[in-house]
Amino acid sequence: MKESHFNTRTVHFQKKEKARNMSKAKPIYQTSAFVFTDLDDMESFYEGEKEYLYTRYSNPNTDDLGKGVALLEEADDGVAAASGMAVILAGILAIAKQGDHIIASDDLYGGTYTLFAQELANFDIEVSFVSFKNLDDVKDAITEKTVLLYTESITNPLLRVEQLAEVIQLAKAKKIKTIIDNTFATPYLLQPIKLGADLVVHSATKYIGGHSDVTAGVLAGEQSLIDAARAKIVTFGSNLTPFEAWLACRGLKTLSIRMERQSANAAALAAAMEENEGVSRVYYPKDVSEKGNGAMVSIDLKQTVNVETFFKSLGWVKIAPTLAGVETTVSYPIRTSHRTIPEKLRQELGIGEQLVRISVGIEDERDIIEAFQRAITLAQSK
């Protein structure tokens, strides 16, 4: 399938079933273990002749998800785990060891920031947070112990488009690995591996799954790093369940058509918000891909707009601490995704009390625009 076009690969990424019952849909292998006919048969797993022994190690459904995303990212291989955070940690530990140094962008998702700022010290891994807007600052932060640069292709929640080619070029010149969180862009818009990234992470909870009914993560990249990350996932027991993997695979089949529609809707909403007198600034990516610029829009409401009233006036638009489902939702970053980031850093980044993050769905763009314009109007002080 590597020779086929992207839209075809999203539908036909799953491994073909061995002829038995010939189910059209991939079965759910809801089992904790796989059985063997005798001890020699069991030994064949350890000799690499059989694929499955125990679901914590691997399972046909979880393999489908990891390898499916890897196919779309044009990576050597991929592995799925219980969440985006699980694969981020596995990817880091596949590269960094005790005493190593990592440089991370300072405008990351709040959960990633907390992992880097609080938990990696327990592994004796040092992290420096640097603005990636000026790569000279990144270059200056590199030490002889630096082994990894970490950033997001489109940042959360301010939607800055990372200069990936330049970041990766700098890393390669310094013989440093790169991990790119490609959750917001998805492989539909961007494929960091093709630019030379070593690993790509996805919160498959978001656009990969696409329906707000699964929590999962996928790591894709160079074979030896995926092998190392998979070993960490097995040891930590952070494997994904077969049913959740099956749900995410089902969602992946419609990634292209969802992203096309959601990106178009987001562009229309961003344009409408630019003209709204209650909005002081619109954050929407530019020049991400010829296919579009993603389905996330963030806005700064003017001080004349009461945030509490705005959220109460959204009507059918749901308030949710997550994103990327087919339904349009909103979140309030300072109380959800970026709650744990120090207030001083939030202020420096521009994540303030008037910032609203919008995950644009597949509804009619006219209804989406009307819902937000109405909420802003109702929340305006007279």
Secondary structure by P-SEA (a helix, b strand, c coil): cccccaaaaacccccccccccccccccccccccccccccccccccccccccccccccccaaaaaaaaaaaaaaccccccccccaaaaaaaaaaacccccbbbbbbccccaaaaaaaacccccccbbbbbbccccaaaaaaaccccccbbbbbccccccccccaaaaaaaaaaaacbbbbbbcccccccccccccccccbbbbcccccccccccccbbbbbccaaaaaaaaaaaaaacccccaaaaaaaaaaaaaaaaaaaaaaaaaaaaaaaaaacccccbbbbbccccccccccbbbbbbcccccaaaaaaacccccccccccccbbbbbbccccccccccaaaaaaacccccbbbbbcccccaaaaaaaaaaaaaaaccc
